[in-house]
Amino acid sequence: MALDKMDENYLNSLAVKRQITIYERILDARIQLQKALTALNFILSISRQDSYADNRDVEVLIQEAEEKILHLLGQLISLRTKLLQVNDLLAPTAPSRKRNRSATVSEHYETCTSFNSTYTPYRTAVLEKWSRKVQSANGMGVLGASSKKFSVLNQSVSSQLEDLLRDTDRLVARTRVNRTANARNITLSSTINEDRVDDPAMDNSGASLIYDDTDFYQILLKDLVDKNIAAADLGGVKWTVSKPKTKRPNLDVKASKGRKLRYHVQEKVQNFMPPIPTTTWNDEQIDDLFSGLFGQKVMDVVKDNEEV
């Protein structure tokens, strides 16, 4: 039972890691498209668009850009198709035919609409599931008034998203405000400056063609930067834990091999008296030892020797 639980957690971790990888690649593609989107909004803000459209070179470049965009859109739709087919719940209703580069914008739009209608119930169920788990783990304050994204109390995440997406006209109008053109650098060429519209009313003439999601794009970039900073900090802590600084002992390396005299200073001895040598014997002790060994006194032996 424990092994099954460990295997399940391991598979879940691999799935999350793969999802993060896919998300980062899609975000990288979105970052690469930002320059093209900015340039497109700039062209739409110019009054004399017909003069650029009549240019043959510009027309060829526009056609090539359109083909590449449709190809990228087809790849994204193919990715969504594979992701839907991986899930058994969505596989029966997910479209399986592949989109090629010749597909039109209307066909791509129909496919995306079908995907959204198929994916919405599953997305809502997943959001509700993990929202309840987060609330139970961290308390009700996670989605409390202190949160900037979800500030409604006692309301599910899906309900809050539906409330935010209910006013479609207002959201679409926010994407048609050319913030990039308003904040553009003023050091442009004189030819382009002559083509700019001085009348503010004329600046909004191509508003229906402008798409500027700078607000959402900045949120994505902020989340990416915060994630990288958190990962860097976590890596630093991990390195600190795995490689602690070892404190070297205070040793005098020059005192080895008898190059320095080692000594210990002792405190002064109170009531000092001369030492009594107990390790050496005097003459009396030596005489007593030998007299005891041979059974007679040494002096008697000496006298006998003298008489002889």
Secondary structure, DSSP 8 states (H G I E B T S, - for coil): -HHHHHHHHHHHHHHHHHHHHHHHHHHHHHHHHHHHHHHHHHHHTBS-HHHHHT-HHHHHHHHHHHHHHHHHHHHHHHHHHHHHHHSTTTTTTS--S---TT--HHHHHHHHHHHHHHHHHHHHHHHHHHHHHHHHHH-GGGGSTT-SS---TT--HHHHHHHHHH-HHHHHHHHTS-HHHHT--S---HHHHHHB--SHHHHTTTGGG----HHHHHHHHHHHHHHHHHHHHHHHHHHHHHS---------GGGTTTTS---------SS-------SS--HHHHHHHHHHHHTS-HHHHHHHHHH-
